[in-house]
Amino acid sequence: MDQKNDKPLQHHRSKQLRERAFFFKRLAIGAADPKFSAKLQVLVDEYEREAARAKLELEQPATPLQTADADDTPERHTG
C-alpha cells in the first residue's frame, strides 16, 4: 500500500484505540462490581498499549521491508 495513503489510516486507528481505552476506563471507574471493574481495566490496559504502539508506528519513518527482514534473520555459522 502507498505510504501516503497509509498514514491517515494509522492515525485513525491510533485515535480509535485511544477512544476505546477512554471509554472502558470510564466504565471501569463507574462499575459497582470490583471484579467487573478489574476485567474492564485489563481492556483499558490493552487498548492503551495498542494505541501507544500505533502512535510509535506513525512517528517512525518507513523502513524498507528488506532491512527489517535482514534484522530478524538469525545468523547461521557452518564449520
C-alpha positions as CSV (number, residue, x, y, z in Angstrom):
1,M,0.0,0.0,0.0
2,D,1.2,3.5,-0.7
3,Q,2.8,5.1,2.4
4,K,0.9,8.4,1.8
5,N,-2.4,6.6,2.0
6,D,-1.4,4.5,5.0
7,K,-0.7,7.4,7.3
8,P,-4.3,8.6,7.6
9,L,-5.4,5.0,8.3
10,Q,-2.8,4.6,11.0
11,H,-3.7,8.0,12.6
12,H,-7.4,6.9,12.6
13,R,-6.6,3.6,14.2
14,S,-4.5,5.2,16.9
15,K,-7.3,7.7,17.6
16,Q,-9.9,4.9,17.7
17,L,-7.8,2.9,20.1
18,R,-7.3,5.8,22.5
19,E,-11.1,6.5,22.4
20,R,-11.8,2.8,23.3
21,A,-9.4,2.9,26.1
22,F,-11.0,6.1,27.5
23,F,-14.5,4.5,27.1
24,F,-13.5,1.4,29.0
25,K,-11.7,3.4,31.6
26,R,-14.9,5.4,32.3
27,L,-16.8,2.1,32.6
28,A,-14.3,0.6,35.0
29,I,-14.5,3.7,37.2
30,G,-18.3,3.6,37.3
31,A,-18.6,-0.2,37.7
32,A,-20.1,-1.2,41.1
33,D,-18.6,-4.7,41.0
34,P,-14.9,-4.8,41.7
35,K,-14.4,-8.0,39.6
36,F,-16.1,-6.4,36.6
37,S,-14.1,-3.3,37.1
38,A,-10.8,-5.3,37.1
39,K,-11.8,-7.1,33.9
40,L,-12.5,-3.7,32.3
41,Q,-9.2,-2.4,33.4
42,V,-7.5,-5.2,31.5
43,L,-9.2,-4.0,28.4
44,V,-8.1,-0.4,29.2
45,D,-4.5,-1.5,29.5
46,E,-4.7,-3.5,26.3
47,Y,-6.2,-0.6,24.3
48,E,-3.7,1.9,25.7
49,R,-0.8,-0.4,24.8
50,E,-2.1,-0.8,21.3
51,A,-2.7,2.9,20.9
52,A,0.9,3.6,22.0
53,R,2.2,1.1,19.5
54,A,0.1,2.6,16.7
55,K,1.4,6.1,17.7
56,L,5.0,4.8,17.6
57,E,4.4,3.4,14.1
58,L,3.1,6.8,13.0
59,E,6.1,8.6,14.3
60,Q,8.8,6.2,13.0
61,P,10.0,6.8,9.4
62,A,9.1,4.0,7.0
63,T,11.8,1.4,6.5
64,P,12.2,-0.9,3.6
65,L,10.9,-4.5,4.2
66,Q,14.3,-5.9,3.2
67,T,16.1,-4.1,6.0
68,A,13.5,-5.4,8.6
69,D,13.7,-8.9,7.3
70,A,17.5,-8.9,7.5
71,D,17.4,-7.9,11.1
72,D,15.1,-10.7,12.0
73,T,17.0,-13.5,10.3
74,P,19.2,-15.4,12.7
75,E,22.9,-15.9,11.7
76,R,24.0,-19.3,10.7
77,H,27.5,-20.5,11.1
78,T,28.8,-23.5,9.4
79,G,32.1,-25.1,10.1
